[in-house]
Amino acid sequence: MLASGSGTNLEALAEGCRRGYIPGEILLVISERPGAGALEKASAAGIEGLVLEWERFSGPEEFSGAVLREVRKRDIDLICLAGFLKKLSGRLLSEYEMRIMNIHPALLPSYGGKGMYGLRVHRAVLESGEKESGCTVHFIDGEYDRGQVIARRRVPVREGDTPESLAERVLRQEHKLYPEAVRKFALGEIGPERKI
Ligand code: GRF
């Protein structure tokens, strides 16, 4: 996993594996931020954590090369992003085509793209007067929040919602949606050999 946020999606996926709902195992958590909560959660779950500090690389190409080396070493099948805000590029994307997933806290293709992360997403949804929002799991390509959509879950926007209250409602659904999507991959229902 590549996770630089608080790590609640990591927890949900680790729990899915532990219960046998996902026939698989999380082998490595990479963060580009040393203090990321996701690293603490990884260590608590007995998962190897690794920091690849973004600033130490010349750009996305070199960073992605380092990620590729680490995932190859461990023969990793699927890379899951959660709260990872940087762009990936080059060899990693071609070698792992349809094998890198991301979760986004809105109903893509709406409210995605560069700069659309965290509370900014929910603020934009509320400012537009939307009646619903949700979350999306998708395969990644070279652009922010693009690539083939795998699944979405919807939540209502309620009267008096703040970006924080909406974020919480969406996050609860993320913790269900992500394990569902990864399970499908682990069962071979989606992925490079299966076009969805
Ligand atoms: C989630 O809201 C996810 O949709 C977004 O970043 C957040 C990560 O949260 N991409 P966590 O680190 O999994 O708690």
py3Dmol code that shows the C-alpha trace and the ligand (Angstrom):
import py3Dmol

protein = """\
ATOM      1  CA  MET A   1       0.000   0.000   0.000  1.00  0.00           C
ATOM      2  CA  LEU A   2       1.010   3.595  -0.531  1.00  0.00           C
ATOM      3  CA  ALA A   3      -0.490   5.567   2.312  1.00  0.00           C
ATOM      4  CA  SER A   4       0.468   8.953   3.664  1.00  0.00           C
ATOM      5  CA  GLY A   5      -2.688   9.820   5.595  1.00  0.00           C
ATOM      6  CA  SER A   6      -4.109   8.643   8.887  1.00  0.00           C
ATOM      7  CA  GLY A   7      -4.334   5.054   7.684  1.00  0.00           C
ATOM      8  CA  THR A   8      -7.960   4.146   8.343  1.00  0.00           C
ATOM      9  CA  ASN A   9      -8.358   2.557   4.897  1.00  0.00           C
ATOM     10  CA  LEU A  10      -5.225   0.555   5.577  1.00  0.00           C
ATOM     11  CA  GLU A  11      -6.849  -0.671   8.798  1.00  0.00           C
ATOM     12  CA  ALA A  12     -10.012  -1.629   6.947  1.00  0.00           C
ATOM     13  CA  LEU A  13      -8.040  -3.594   4.347  1.00  0.00           C
ATOM     14  CA  ALA A  14      -5.851  -5.259   6.978  1.00  0.00           C
ATOM     15  CA  GLU A  15      -8.989  -6.271   8.876  1.00  0.00           C
ATOM     16  CA  GLY A  16     -10.510  -7.653   5.651  1.00  0.00           C
ATOM     17  CA  CYS A  17      -7.411  -9.806   5.148  1.00  0.00           C
ATOM     18  CA  ARG A  18      -7.358 -10.896   8.778  1.00  0.00           C
ATOM     19  CA  ARG A  19     -10.994 -12.049   8.620  1.00  0.00           C
ATOM     20  CA  GLY A  20     -10.388 -13.903   5.361  1.00  0.00           C
ATOM     21  CA  TYR A  21     -12.838 -11.677   3.461  1.00  0.00           C
ATOM     22  CA  ILE A  22      -9.910 -10.662   1.248  1.00  0.00           C
ATOM     23  CA  PRO A  23      -7.894 -13.708   0.230  1.00  0.00           C
ATOM     24  CA  GLY A  24      -4.574 -11.917   0.411  1.00  0.00           C
ATOM     25  CA  GLU A  25      -2.120 -10.163   2.628  1.00  0.00           C
ATOM     26  CA  ILE A  26      -0.692  -6.650   2.921  1.00  0.00           C
ATOM     27  CA  LEU A  27       3.061  -7.048   2.599  1.00  0.00           C
ATOM     28  CA  LEU A  28       4.270  -3.467   2.711  1.00  0.00           C
ATOM     29  CA  VAL A  29       3.132   0.060   3.491  1.00  0.00           C
ATOM     30  CA  ILE A  30       5.098   2.850   1.842  1.00  0.00           C
ATOM     31  CA  SER A  31       4.648   6.438   2.913  1.00  0.00           C
ATOM     32  CA  GLU A  32       6.257   9.511   1.417  1.00  0.00           C
ATOM     33  CA  ARG A  33       5.802  11.329   4.747  1.00  0.00           C
ATOM     34  CA  PRO A  34       7.802  10.115   7.774  1.00  0.00           C
ATOM     35  CA  GLY A  35       5.171  10.997  10.405  1.00  0.00           C
ATOM     36  CA  ALA A  36       2.168   9.473   8.619  1.00  0.00           C
ATOM     37  CA  GLY A  37      -0.398   7.803  10.878  1.00  0.00           C
ATOM     38  CA  ALA A  38      -0.591   5.022   8.298  1.00  0.00           C
ATOM     39  CA  LEU A  39       2.926   3.920   9.302  1.00  0.00           C
ATOM     40  CA  GLU A  40       1.923   3.602  12.953  1.00  0.00           C
ATOM     41  CA  LYS A  41      -1.152   1.622  11.970  1.00  0.00           C
ATOM     42  CA  ALA A  42       0.993  -0.622   9.782  1.00  0.00           C
ATOM     43  CA  SER A  43       3.371  -1.311  12.621  1.00  0.00           C
ATOM     44  CA  ALA A  44       0.459  -2.002  15.002  1.00  0.00           C
ATOM     45  CA  ALA A  45      -0.867  -4.550  12.497  1.00  0.00           C
ATOM     46  CA  GLY A  46       2.563  -6.165  12.118  1.00  0.00           C
ATOM     47  CA  ILE A  47       2.993  -4.942   8.530  1.00  0.00           C
ATOM     48  CA  GLU A  48       6.348  -3.758   7.230  1.00  0.00           C
ATOM     49  CA  GLY A  49       6.509   0.036   6.833  1.00  0.00           C
ATOM     50  CA  LEU A  50       8.874   1.987   4.629  1.00  0.00           C
ATOM     51  CA  VAL A  51       9.418   5.725   4.213  1.00  0.00           C
ATOM     52  CA  LEU A  52      10.396   6.988   0.778  1.00  0.00           C
ATOM     53  CA  GLU A  53      10.621  10.712   1.350  1.00  0.00           C
ATOM     54  CA  TRP A  54       9.288  12.517  -1.686  1.00  0.00           C
ATOM     55  CA  GLU A  55      11.787  15.383  -1.347  1.00  0.00           C
ATOM     56  CA  ARG A  56      14.723  13.018  -1.692  1.00  0.00           C
ATOM     57  CA  PHE A  57      13.773  12.132  -5.249  1.00  0.00           C
ATOM     58  CA  SER A  58      14.192  14.267  -8.341  1.00  0.00           C
ATOM     59  CA  GLY A  59      10.510  13.832  -9.249  1.00  0.00           C
ATOM     60  CA  PRO A  60       7.669  11.349  -9.889  1.00  0.00           C
ATOM     61  CA  GLU A  61       9.775   9.260 -12.274  1.00  0.00           C
ATOM     62  CA  GLU A  62      12.558   8.554  -9.792  1.00  0.00           C
ATOM     63  CA  PHE A  63      10.143   8.078  -6.893  1.00  0.00           C
ATOM     64  CA  SER A  64       8.047   5.637  -8.935  1.00  0.00           C
ATOM     65  CA  GLY A  65      11.223   3.745  -9.843  1.00  0.00           C
ATOM     66  CA  ALA A  66      12.002   3.285  -6.157  1.00  0.00           C
ATOM     67  CA  VAL A  67       8.456   2.045  -5.491  1.00  0.00           C
ATOM     68  CA  LEU A  68       8.749  -0.372  -8.404  1.00  0.00           C
ATOM     69  CA  ARG A  69      11.964  -1.850  -7.004  1.00  0.00           C
ATOM     70  CA  GLU A  70      10.326  -2.420  -3.609  1.00  0.00           C
ATOM     71  CA  VAL A  71       7.166  -4.038  -4.985  1.00  0.00           C
ATOM     72  CA  ARG A  72       9.113  -6.240  -7.396  1.00  0.00           C
ATOM     73  CA  LYS A  73      11.364  -7.431  -4.566  1.00  0.00           C
ATOM     74  CA  ARG A  74       8.304  -8.714  -2.721  1.00  0.00           C
ATOM     75  CA  ASP A  75       6.476  -9.964  -5.794  1.00  0.00           C
ATOM     76  CA  ILE A  76       3.488  -7.779  -4.979  1.00  0.00           C
ATOM     77  CA  ASP A  77       0.348  -8.273  -7.136  1.00  0.00           C
ATOM     78  CA  LEU A  78      -1.664  -5.173  -6.307  1.00  0.00           C
ATOM     79  CA  ILE A  79      -0.786  -1.664  -5.115  1.00  0.00           C
ATOM     80  CA  CYS A  80      -3.463   0.219  -3.170  1.00  0.00           C
ATOM     81  CA  LEU A  81      -3.274   3.950  -2.660  1.00  0.00           C
ATOM     82  CA  ALA A  82      -5.041   5.671   0.220  1.00  0.00           C
ATOM     83  CA  GLY A  83      -4.315   9.257   1.088  1.00  0.00           C
ATOM     84  CA  PHE A  84      -1.332   9.237  -1.254  1.00  0.00           C
ATOM     85  CA  LEU A  85      -1.336  12.582  -3.004  1.00  0.00           C
ATOM     86  CA  LYS A  86       1.601  12.454  -5.390  1.00  0.00           C
ATOM     87  CA  LYS A  87       1.627  11.467  -9.022  1.00  0.00           C
ATOM     88  CA  LEU A  88       3.135   8.142 -10.089  1.00  0.00           C
ATOM     89  CA  SER A  89       4.650   7.671 -13.502  1.00  0.00           C
ATOM     90  CA  GLY A  90       6.828   5.723 -15.899  1.00  0.00           C
ATOM     91  CA  ARG A  91       7.619   2.021 -15.730  1.00  0.00           C
ATOM     92  CA  LEU A  92       5.604   1.495 -12.538  1.00  0.00           C
ATOM     93  CA  LEU A  93       2.401   2.484 -14.346  1.00  0.00           C
ATOM     94  CA  SER A  94       3.013   0.271 -17.364  1.00  0.00           C
ATOM     95  CA  GLU A  95       4.205  -2.737 -15.402  1.00  0.00           C
ATOM     96  CA  TYR A  96       1.332  -2.422 -12.915  1.00  0.00           C
ATOM     97  CA  GLU A  97      -1.404  -1.407 -15.364  1.00  0.00           C
ATOM     98  CA  MET A  98      -4.818  -2.314 -13.855  1.00  0.00           C
ATOM     99  CA  ARG A  99      -2.948  -3.332 -10.698  1.00  0.00           C
ATOM    100  CA  ILE A 100      -2.822   0.054  -8.935  1.00  0.00           C
ATOM    101  CA  MET A 101      -6.019   1.190  -7.220  1.00  0.00           C
ATOM    102  CA  ASN A 102      -6.895   4.438  -5.524  1.00  0.00           C
ATOM    103  CA  ILE A 103      -9.792   5.509  -3.342  1.00  0.00           C
ATOM    104  CA  HIS A 104     -11.241   8.986  -3.708  1.00  0.00           C
ATOM    105  CA  PRO A 105     -13.781  10.606  -1.327  1.00  0.00           C
ATOM    106  CA  ALA A 106     -16.273  11.718  -4.009  1.00  0.00           C
ATOM    107  CA  LEU A 107     -18.248  10.309  -6.909  1.00  0.00           C
ATOM    108  CA  LEU A 108     -15.678  10.463  -9.712  1.00  0.00           C
ATOM    109  CA  PRO A 109     -15.429  11.835 -12.346  1.00  0.00           C
ATOM    110  CA  SER A 110     -16.922  14.733 -10.340  1.00  0.00           C
ATOM    111  CA  TYR A 111     -14.847  16.471  -7.692  1.00  0.00           C
ATOM    112  CA  GLY A 112     -11.527  14.924  -8.658  1.00  0.00           C
ATOM    113  CA  GLY A 113      -8.286  16.184 -10.155  1.00  0.00           C
ATOM    114  CA  LYS A 114      -5.279  18.122  -8.969  1.00  0.00           C
ATOM    115  CA  GLY A 115      -5.821  19.897  -5.667  1.00  0.00           C
ATOM    116  CA  MET A 116      -9.035  17.966  -4.936  1.00  0.00           C
ATOM    117  CA  TYR A 117      -8.181  16.123  -1.759  1.00  0.00           C
ATOM    118  CA  GLY A 118      -9.184  16.013   1.887  1.00  0.00           C
ATOM    119  CA  LEU A 119     -11.733  18.537   3.111  1.00  0.00           C
ATOM    120  CA  ARG A 120     -11.432  20.540  -0.116  1.00  0.00           C
ATOM    121  CA  VAL A 121     -13.434  17.841  -1.868  1.00  0.00           C
ATOM    122  CA  HIS A 122     -16.275  17.948   0.642  1.00  0.00           C
ATOM    123  CA  ARG A 123     -16.274  21.750   0.728  1.00  0.00           C
ATOM    124  CA  ALA A 124     -16.671  21.825  -3.061  1.00  0.00           C
ATOM    125  CA  VAL A 125     -19.523  19.296  -2.918  1.00  0.00           C
ATOM    126  CA  LEU A 126     -21.368  21.372  -0.293  1.00  0.00           C
ATOM    127  CA  GLU A 127     -20.769  24.658  -2.116  1.00  0.00           C
ATOM    128  CA  SER A 128     -22.282  23.193  -5.274  1.00  0.00           C
ATOM    129  CA  GLY A 129     -25.436  22.244  -3.384  1.00  0.00           C
ATOM    130  CA  GLU A 130     -25.193  18.546  -4.265  1.00  0.00           C
ATOM    131  CA  LYS A 131     -27.790  16.249  -2.735  1.00  0.00           C
ATOM    132  CA  GLU A 132     -25.411  13.313  -2.595  1.00  0.00           C
ATOM    133  CA  SER A 133     -21.763  12.435  -2.539  1.00  0.00           C
ATOM    134  CA  GLY A 134     -19.829   9.229  -1.973  1.00  0.00           C
ATOM    135  CA  CYS A 135     -16.571   7.497  -2.737  1.00  0.00           C
ATOM    136  CA  THR A 136     -14.968   5.822  -5.714  1.00  0.00           C
ATOM    137  CA  VAL A 137     -12.338   3.130  -6.151  1.00  0.00           C
ATOM    138  CA  HIS A 138     -10.575   3.240  -9.508  1.00  0.00           C
ATOM    139  CA  PHE A 139      -7.510   1.971 -11.269  1.00  0.00           C
ATOM    140  CA  ILE A 140      -4.997   4.745 -11.753  1.00  0.00           C
ATOM    141  CA  ASP A 141      -3.404   6.086 -14.888  1.00  0.00           C
ATOM    142  CA  GLY A 142      -1.012   9.011 -15.234  1.00  0.00           C
ATOM    143  CA  GLU A 143      -3.593  11.681 -14.329  1.00  0.00           C
ATOM    144  CA  TYR A 144      -5.019  12.602 -10.936  1.00  0.00           C
ATOM    145  CA  ASP A 145      -8.232  10.688 -10.126  1.00  0.00           C
ATOM    146  CA  ARG A 146      -8.684   9.332 -13.618  1.00  0.00           C
ATOM    147  CA  GLY A 147      -8.535   5.780 -14.866  1.00  0.00           C
ATOM    148  CA  GLN A 148     -11.151   3.096 -14.927  1.00  0.00           C
ATOM    149  CA  VAL A 149     -13.775   3.222 -12.182  1.00  0.00           C
ATOM    150  CA  ILE A 150     -14.161  -0.055 -10.287  1.00  0.00           C
ATOM    151  CA  ALA A 151     -16.946   0.778  -7.838  1.00  0.00           C
ATOM    152  CA  ARG A 152     -18.726   3.636  -6.087  1.00  0.00           C
ATOM    153  CA  ARG A 153     -20.794   4.026  -2.943  1.00  0.00           C
ATOM    154  CA  ARG A 154     -23.229   6.892  -2.430  1.00  0.00           C
ATOM    155  CA  VAL A 155     -24.107   8.843   0.705  1.00  0.00           C
ATOM    156  CA  PRO A 156     -26.713  11.571   1.175  1.00  0.00           C
ATOM    157  CA  VAL A 157     -25.708  15.163   1.835  1.00  0.00           C
ATOM    158  CA  ARG A 158     -27.717  16.290   4.887  1.00  0.00           C
ATOM    159  CA  GLU A 159     -29.026  19.701   5.945  1.00  0.00           C
ATOM    160  CA  GLY A 160     -26.431  21.456   8.053  1.00  0.00           C
ATOM    161  CA  ASP A 161     -23.573  19.222   6.894  1.00  0.00           C
ATOM    162  CA  THR A 162     -20.082  20.622   7.341  1.00  0.00           C
ATOM    163  CA  PRO A 163     -17.104  19.407   5.299  1.00  0.00           C
ATOM    164  CA  GLU A 164     -16.091  17.442   8.394  1.00  0.00           C
ATOM    165  CA  SER A 165     -19.449  15.726   8.946  1.00  0.00           C
ATOM    166  CA  LEU A 166     -19.704  14.820   5.262  1.00  0.00           C
ATOM    167  CA  ALA A 167     -16.091  13.530   5.270  1.00  0.00           C
ATOM    168  CA  GLU A 168     -16.935  11.250   8.178  1.00  0.00           C
ATOM    169  CA  ARG A 169     -20.020   9.815   6.468  1.00  0.00           C
ATOM    170  CA  VAL A 170     -18.059   9.211   3.260  1.00  0.00           C
ATOM    171  CA  LEU A 171     -15.099   7.665   5.113  1.00  0.00           C
ATOM    172  CA  ARG A 172     -17.369   5.080   6.753  1.00  0.00           C
ATOM    173  CA  GLN A 173     -18.389   3.943   3.274  1.00  0.00           C
ATOM    174  CA  GLU A 174     -14.770   3.958   2.064  1.00  0.00           C
ATOM    175  CA  HIS A 175     -13.997   1.338   4.686  1.00  0.00           C
ATOM    176  CA  LYS A 176     -16.596  -0.950   3.099  1.00  0.00           C
ATOM    177  CA  LEU A 177     -15.950  -0.101  -0.541  1.00  0.00           C
ATOM    178  CA  TYR A 178     -12.187  -0.586  -0.577  1.00  0.00           C
ATOM    179  CA  PRO A 179     -12.208  -4.120   0.879  1.00  0.00           C
ATOM    180  CA  GLU A 180     -14.970  -5.036  -1.615  1.00  0.00           C
ATOM    181  CA  ALA A 181     -12.868  -3.842  -4.543  1.00  0.00           C
ATOM    182  CA  VAL A 182      -9.685  -5.535  -3.335  1.00  0.00           C
ATOM    183  CA  ARG A 183     -11.576  -8.767  -2.717  1.00  0.00           C
ATOM    184  CA  LYS A 184     -12.783  -8.698  -6.334  1.00  0.00           C
ATOM    185  CA  PHE A 185      -9.210  -8.284  -7.503  1.00  0.00           C
ATOM    186  CA  ALA A 186      -7.945 -11.072  -5.248  1.00  0.00           C
ATOM    187  CA  LEU A 187     -10.644 -13.376  -6.635  1.00  0.00           C
ATOM    188  CA  GLY A 188      -9.579 -12.514 -10.200  1.00  0.00           C
ATOM    189  CA  GLU A 189     -12.891 -10.813 -11.039  1.00  0.00           C
ATOM    190  CA  ILE A 190     -11.102  -7.599 -12.026  1.00  0.00           C
ATOM    191  CA  GLY A 191      -7.545  -6.793 -12.994  1.00  0.00           C
ATOM    192  CA  PRO A 192      -5.217  -6.971 -15.988  1.00  0.00           C
ATOM    193  CA  GLU A 193      -6.674 -10.207 -17.345  1.00  0.00           C
ATOM    194  CA  ARG A 194     -10.263  -9.095 -16.850  1.00  0.00           C
ATOM    195  CA  LYS A 195     -11.544  -5.996 -18.538  1.00  0.00           C
ATOM    196  CA  ILE A 196     -14.448  -4.548 -16.542  1.00  0.00           C
TER     197      ILE A 196
END
"""
ligand_1 = """\
14
GRF
C -9.484 9.029 2.298
O -10.547 9.905 2.458
C -9.266 8.725 0.840
O -10.448 8.716 0.106
C -8.389 9.856 0.400
O -7.547 10.111 1.496
C -8.168 9.682 2.705
C -7.231 8.729 3.374
O -7.683 8.406 4.644
N -7.720 9.523 -0.838
P -6.948 7.281 5.490
O -5.472 7.659 5.544
O -7.148 5.965 4.822
O -7.568 7.343 6.839
"""
view = py3Dmol.view(width=600, height=400)
view.addModel(protein, "pdb")
view.setStyle({"model": 0}, {"cartoon": {"style": "trace"}})
view.addModel(ligand_1, "xyz")
view.setStyle({"model": 1}, {"stick": {}})
view.zoomTo()
view.show()
